[in-house]
Amino acid sequence: MIRFLAHYGIHFIVPILIAFWFYRGDFKKVSIILLLGIIIDIDHLWATPLFDANRCSINFHPLHTYFAILIYLLLFSWKKTRIFGLALLLHILADSVDCLFIHFQG
């Protein structure tokens, strides 16, 4: 249950809190963009099996590779693309936390 709350809390609650605290003037727009970071999970469609609760997404799926993460960091470093980079990095953070639970379970 803690794993579920941590993973999906980072996916859905943390973006809204960040938008509220740091982008209050554009709260709705930024919230939507940050929540849409989940779109990179489209790369799960190429995996077999499509879903595996005990698989770490980091460096397994194409949009979750270290190279992709470097691109997300670059997006975050430029002001014009910062929100998009943040959305993607939050997604990677959520999946990384999930990987930690997988790694340290039994």
C-alpha positions in Angstrom: 0.0 0.0 0.0 2.9 2.4 0.8 4.4 1.7 -2.6 1.1 2.4 -4.3 0.6 5.7 -2.4 4.2 6.8 -3.0 4.2 6.0 -6.7 0.8 7.5 -7.6 1.1 10.3 -5.1 4.2 11.5 -7.0 2.3 11.0 -10.3 -0.8 12.9 -9.3 -0.6 14.8 -6.0 2.9 16.2 -6.2 2.4 17.9 -9.6 -0.7 19.7 -8.3 1.1 20.8 -5.1 4.1 22.1 -7.2 1.7 24.0 -9.5 0.0 25.5 -6.5 3.1 26.5 -4.6 5.3 27.7 -7.5 3.0 28.6 -10.3 -0.1 30.0 -8.5 -0.9 32.5 -11.3 -1.0 29.7 -13.9 -2.1 26.9 -11.5 -4.6 25.2 -13.9 -2.4 25.3 -17.0 0.7 24.1 -15.1 -1.2 21.4 -13.2 -2.4 20.0 -16.5 1.0 20.0 -18.1 2.6 18.4 -15.0 -0.1 15.8 -14.9 0.4 15.0 -18.6 3.9 13.9 -17.8 2.3 10.5 -17.5 2.1 10.4 -21.3 5.6 8.9 -21.5 4.0 5.7 -20.3 2.9 5.1 -23.8 6.2 3.3 -24.3 4.7 0.5 -22.1 2.7 -0.5 -25.1 5.9 -2.0 -26.7 6.7 -4.2 -23.6 5.9 -7.8 -23.1 4.0 -8.3 -20.9 2.3 -4.9 -21.2 2.3 -4.5 -17.4 4.5 -6.2 -14.8 4.1 -5.0 -11.3 7.7 -6.1 -10.4 9.4 -4.6 -13.4 11.4 -1.4 -13.0 10.6 1.0 -15.8 13.8 2.9 -15.5 16.1 2.0 -18.4 13.7 -0.7 -19.5 11.2 1.3 -21.6 12.5 3.6 -24.4 11.1 6.8 -22.9 12.5 5.8 -19.4 16.1 5.3 -20.5 19.0 7.2 -19.1 19.4 9.0 -22.5 15.8 10.1 -22.3 16.3 11.3 -18.8 19.2 13.4 -19.9 16.9 15.0 -22.5 14.3 15.7 -19.8 17.1 17.3 -17.7 18.0 19.5 -20.7 14.3 20.5 -21.2 14.2 21.4 -17.5 17.3 23.6 -17.8 15.8 26.0 -20.3 13.1 28.4 -19.1 10.9 28.0 -22.2 10.7 24.2 -21.7 11.1 24.0 -17.9 7.5 22.9 -17.1 7.7 20.1 -19.7 11.0 18.9 -18.4 9.7 19.1 -14.9 6.6 17.0 -15.8 8.8 14.3 -17.4 11.3 14.4 -14.5 8.5 14.0 -11.9 7.3 11.0 -13.9 10.8 9.5 -13.7 11.0 10.3 -10.0 7.7 8.4 -9.4 9.0 5.4 -11.4 12.3 5.5 -9.6 10.6 5.4 -6.2 8.6 2.4 -7.5 11.9 0.8 -8.5 13.3 1.3 -5.0 10.3 -0.6 -3.6 10.8 -3.4 -6.1 14.5 -3.6 -5.3 14.1 -3.7 -1.5 11.0 -5.9 -1.3 11.6 -9.4 0.1 
